[in-house]
Amino acid sequence: MEKTLKVTDYFGNVGTTKKHEGYRYNVGDMLTIVILGSFCDLRNISQVHEWASNSRVQEVFSTYFGITSIPCYFWLCCLLKLIKPKSFNEYFINWVESLIPENMKGLTILFDGKTIRSTSKMCCVAQFSEVLL
């Protein structure tokens, strides 16, 4: 059986503009928080931080992703400013491609409400809950 990588495994080596040793927080964990927050329809870092600071959400991060500490809003912004956009893009594409079954490669996958409302002609919806956790 093939081991499924978690979202945190994909973003641990994203390129940064300056060397960051991880100290208390690492870039991969912060990207995981932001990506999962965006999947929850949170529109900005302030909303993501507020959501991630919730004790129930923190329990999920700790249990399933090994993220035991959420940074303050300022530090979250500082970490995100270190990310090289091209590097993030490459890692994000690799992660999403890893979620797609072989028999569905090449199809268009929509992440917005068009699929749910049946307004697109040809698409499939990826079930992230199984893969992320």
For each residue, the residues with C-beta under 8 A, 3 or more apart:
1:
2:
3:
4: 131
5: 9 10 98
6: 9 10 64 65 132 133
7: 10 11 32 35 36 65 95 132
8: 11 12 28 29 32 65 66 67
9: 5 6 12
10: 5 6 7 28 91 94 95 98
11: 7 8 14 27 28 31 32 35 88 91 95
12: 8 9 26 27 28
13: 28 91
14: 11 27 28 31 83 84 87 88 91
15: 83 84 86 87 88
16: 19 20 27 82 83 84 87
17: 81 82 83 84
18: 82
19: 16
20: 16 23 26 27 79 82
21:
22: 25 26
23: 20
24: 69 71
25: 22 29 30 69 71 75 79
26: 12 20 22 29 30
27: 11 12 14 16 20 30 31 79 82 83
28: 8 10 11 12 13 14 31 32
29: 8 25 26 32 33 65 67
30: 25 26 27 33 34 71 76 79 80
31: 11 14 27 28 34 35 80 83 88
32: 7 8 11 28 29 35 36 61 65 67
33: 29 30 36 37 48 52 61 67 70 76
34: 30 31 37 38 45 48 76 80
35: 7 11 31 32 38 39 92
36: 7 32 33 39 40 132
37: 33 34 40 42 47 48 51 52
38: 34 35 41 42 48
39: 35 36 128
40: 36 37 51
41: 38
42: 37 38 47 48 51
43: 47
44: 47 48
45: 34 48 49 73 76 77 80
46: 49 50 73
47: 37 42 43 44 50 51
48: 33 34 37 38 42 44 45 51 52 76
49: 45 46 52 53 70 72 73 76
50: 46 47 53 54
51: 37 40 42 47 48 54 57
52: 33 37 48 49 57 58 61 70
53: 49 50 57 58 70
54: 50 51 57 58
55: 58 59
56: 59 60
57: 51 52 53 54 60 61
58: 52 53 54 55 61 62 70
59: 55 56 62 63
60: 56 57 63 64 65
61: 32 33 52 57 58 64 65 67 68 70
62: 58 59 65 66 67 68
63: 59 60
64: 6 60 61 132 133
65: 6 7 8 29 32 60 61 62
66: 8 62
67: 8 29 32 33 61 62 70
68: 61 62
69: 24 25
70: 33 49 52 53 58 61 67 76
71: 24 25 30 75 76 79
72: 49 75 76
73: 45 46 49 76 77
74: 77 78
75: 25 71 72 78 79
76: 30 33 34 45 48 49 70 71 72 73 79 80
77: 45 73 74 80 81
78: 74 75 81 82
79: 20 25 27 30 71 75 76 82 83
80: 30 31 34 45 76 77 83
81: 17 77 78
82: 16 17 18 20 27 78 79
83: 14 15 16 17 27 31 79 80 87 88
84: 14 15 16 17 87 88
85: 88 89
86: 15 89 90
87: 14 15 16 83 84 90 91
88: 11 14 15 31 83 84 85 91 92
89: 85 86 92 93
90: 86 87 93 94
91: 10 11 13 14 87 88 94 95
92: 35 88 89 95 96
93: 89 90 96 97
94: 10 90 91 97 98
95: 7 10 11 91 92 98 99
96: 92 93 99 100 109 126
97: 93 94 100 105
98: 5 10 94 95
99: 95 96 126 128 131
100: 96 97 104 105 107 109 126
101: 104 105
102: 105
103:
104: 100 101 107 109 124
105: 97 100 101 102
106:
107: 100 104 122 123 124
108: 120 122 123 124
109: 96 100 104 123 124 125 126
110: 114 115 120 123 125
111: 126
112: 115
113: 116 117
114: 110 117 119 120 123
115: 110 112 118 120 123 125
116: 113 125
117: 113 114
118: 115
119: 114
120: 108 110 114 115 123
121:
122: 107 108
123: 107 108 109 110 114 115 120
124: 104 107 108 109
125: 109 110 115 116
126: 96 99 100 109 111 131
127: 130 131
128: 39 99 131 132
129: 132 133
130: 127 133
131: 4 99 126 127 128
132: 6 7 36 64 128 129
133: 6 64 129 130
